[in-house]
Amino acid sequence: MKENIIIIAILVIILGLSALYIYKAKKSGKKCIGCPEKSLCSKGSCSSCSCCCQNDSTEN
């Protein structure tokens, strides 16, 4: 029983920190948080990230 509470607490902390990271990133205006080439996406030269590249190409 004690182990279950510890595991649940760890999962809640991990999920909470993940949600906080996403919230802060979106609030700061980042378009594509999970893109490995997010630094290139803003310049329009992203090749593999579909989440921001498609949006950037339709806006221009």
Buried (B, 14 or more C-beta within 10 A) or exposed (E): EEEEEEEEEEEEEEEEEEEEEEEEBEEEEBBBEEBEBBEBBEEEEBEEBEBBBEEBEEEE
